[in-house]
Amino acid sequence: MPGAQGAAASTGASQHADSTPLLPDADASDFERRWADVQVGFVDEPQRCVQEADGLVAEVMQRLADSFARERQDLEAQWASGGEASTEDLRVALQRYRSFFNRLLRTS
């Protein structure tokens, strides 16, 4: 069944893309450490911790938005200079968008 094999390959590629890091490892580690600090402090200062959690989530979202904006600008610069982004560059960009989109919609 060629269709089933293609679907399986597509699912495998999708799962791999969803595991692609959206941030550099060092940044992700720093955010994870800071999140752990927020959680530890909740028992003693819940209001402060919720405020810090809000700020931390906002910072992560901004970092992601900046990363995607830079990637888009690079592609647009190629197009504006009369060049074309390679199919591979576009495939990687679309995979990153799909991964981010799927992560946002997950409920678990």
Wavefront OBJ file of the C-alpha trace (Angstrom):
o trace
v 0.000 0.000 0.000
v 1.889 3.080 -1.148
v -0.566 5.456 0.521
v -0.102 3.866 3.934
v 3.688 3.983 3.619
v 3.549 7.636 2.618
v 1.262 8.419 5.554
v 3.587 6.583 7.945
v 6.604 8.422 6.585
v 4.739 11.712 6.838
v 3.740 10.968 10.433
v 7.339 10.090 11.294
v 8.572 13.313 9.718
v 5.918 15.264 11.596
v 6.926 13.700 14.912
v 10.586 14.478 14.184
v 9.751 18.096 13.298
v 7.738 18.423 16.506
v 10.829 17.447 18.479
v 12.999 20.064 16.770
v 14.071 22.641 19.359
v 12.497 26.048 18.874
v 15.203 27.757 20.925
v 18.924 27.119 21.265
v 19.716 24.619 24.024
v 21.412 27.219 26.229
v 18.359 29.510 26.089
v 15.962 26.637 26.741
v 18.048 25.484 29.721
v 18.050 28.991 31.165
v 14.271 29.293 30.795
v 13.761 25.841 32.357
v 15.992 26.771 35.318
v 14.102 30.017 35.828
v 10.770 28.167 35.635
v 11.962 25.704 38.289
v 12.869 28.676 40.525
v 9.352 30.082 40.064
v 7.773 26.787 41.049
v 9.987 26.336 44.115
v 9.124 29.811 45.381
v 5.374 29.352 45.026
v 4.877 27.892 48.516
v 6.320 30.983 50.212
v 5.273 33.707 47.757
v 2.506 32.546 45.407
v 1.539 35.996 44.123
v 5.124 36.929 43.259
v 5.633 33.577 41.566
v 2.548 33.959 39.389
v 3.784 37.409 38.357
v 7.213 35.975 37.570
v 5.612 33.118 35.619
v 3.679 35.642 33.555
v 6.844 37.600 32.805
v 8.796 34.456 31.981
v 6.133 33.164 29.587
v 5.996 36.596 27.926
v 9.787 36.553 27.541
v 9.764 33.083 25.964
v 6.996 34.104 23.577
v 8.907 37.234 22.584
v 12.103 35.245 22.024
v 10.191 32.824 19.787
v 8.511 35.663 17.887
v 11.908 37.315 17.349
v 13.388 34.041 16.104
v 10.592 33.504 13.577
v 10.755 37.161 12.482
v 14.513 36.879 11.810
v 13.957 33.706 9.812
v 11.198 35.375 7.779
v 13.371 38.464 7.182
v 16.191 36.281 5.874
v 13.841 34.598 3.404
v 12.299 37.925 2.366
v 15.767 39.431 1.860
v 16.596 36.616 -0.544
v 13.366 37.264 -2.475
v 13.871 41.065 -2.504
v 17.367 40.727 -3.948
v 15.930 38.815 -6.880
v 17.053 35.481 -5.540
v 14.919 32.621 -4.469
v 15.119 30.736 -1.232
v 16.000 27.127 -1.826
v 13.300 24.536 -1.483
v 15.276 23.152 1.456
v 15.283 26.534 3.239
v 11.539 26.806 2.723
v 10.967 23.198 3.844
v 12.898 23.809 7.074
v 11.006 27.053 7.714
v 7.656 25.344 7.159
v 8.647 22.482 9.461
v 9.510 24.954 12.220
v 6.180 26.721 11.798
v 4.320 23.393 11.807
v 6.179 22.243 14.909
v 5.428 25.463 16.754
v 1.798 25.438 15.631
v 1.310 21.824 16.735
v 2.927 22.485 20.106
v 0.652 25.460 20.699
v -2.447 23.372 20.028
v -1.501 20.399 22.207
v -3.596 20.018 25.305
v -1.184 17.870 27.281
l 1 2 3 4 5 6 7 8 9 10 11 12 13 14 15 16 17 18 19 20 21 22 23 24 25 26 27 28 29 30 31 32 33 34 35 36 37 38 39 40 41 42 43 44 45 46 47 48 49 50 51 52 53 54 55 56 57 58 59 60 61 62 63 64 65 66 67 68 69 70 71 72 73 74 75 76 77 78 79 80 81 82 83 84 85 86 87 88 89 90 91 92 93 94 95 96 97 98 99 100 101 102 103 104 105 106 107 108
